[in-house]
């Protein structure tokens, strides 16, 4: 399962948000996710993937962008 799919599963399970209703490339803030939910999502992602989301990447707010950051962290760990 890809990082993006895992994020989408988190949205469904923890927040009851149907990921099919979201454009993965658009800002989640412009969709069904408010700032508080986005923060809670980042915490859930950190726990799910056992990572710390880099503060310098806090401007990333699309699901695809968040997945890309996660993939980068995971790749750096594997190297």
LINPEDA-V334675 format. One record per pair of residues at least 12 apart in sequence whose C-alpha atoms are under 10 Angstrom apart, sorted by the first residue. I is the first residue (numbers start at 0). GAP is how many residues later the second one is. Records with the same first field share a line. If there is no record, write none. Layout:
BEGIN
I->GAP + GAP
END
This chain:
BEGIN
1->65 + 69
2->42 + 46 + 60 + 61 + 63 + 64 + 65 + 66 + 67 + 68 + 71
3->20 + 59 + 60 + 61 + 62 + 63 + 64 + 66 + 67
4->14 + 58 + 59 + 62
5->39 + 42 + 43 + 61
6->12 + 34 + 35 + 37 + 38 + 41 + 42 + 56 + 57 + 59 + 60
7->12 + 14 + 16 + 55 + 59
9->31 + 34 + 35 + 38
10->22 + 26 + 27 + 30 + 33 + 34
13->26 + 27 + 30
14->18 + 22 + 25 + 26
16->15 + 16
17->14
18->13 + 44
21->40 + 41
22->39 + 40 + 41
23->37 + 38 + 39 + 40 + 41 + 42 + 43
24->36 + 37 + 38 + 39 + 40 + 41
25->35 + 36 + 37 + 38 + 39
26->33 + 34 + 35 + 36 + 37 + 38
27->32 + 33 + 34 + 35
28->32 + 33
29->31 + 32
30->31
34->26
37->23
38->19
41->16 + 19 + 24
44->21 + 22 + 25
45->24
48->21 + 24 + 25
49->24
50->19 + 22 + 23
51->18 + 21
52->13 + 16 + 17 + 20
53->15 + 16 + 19
56->12
END
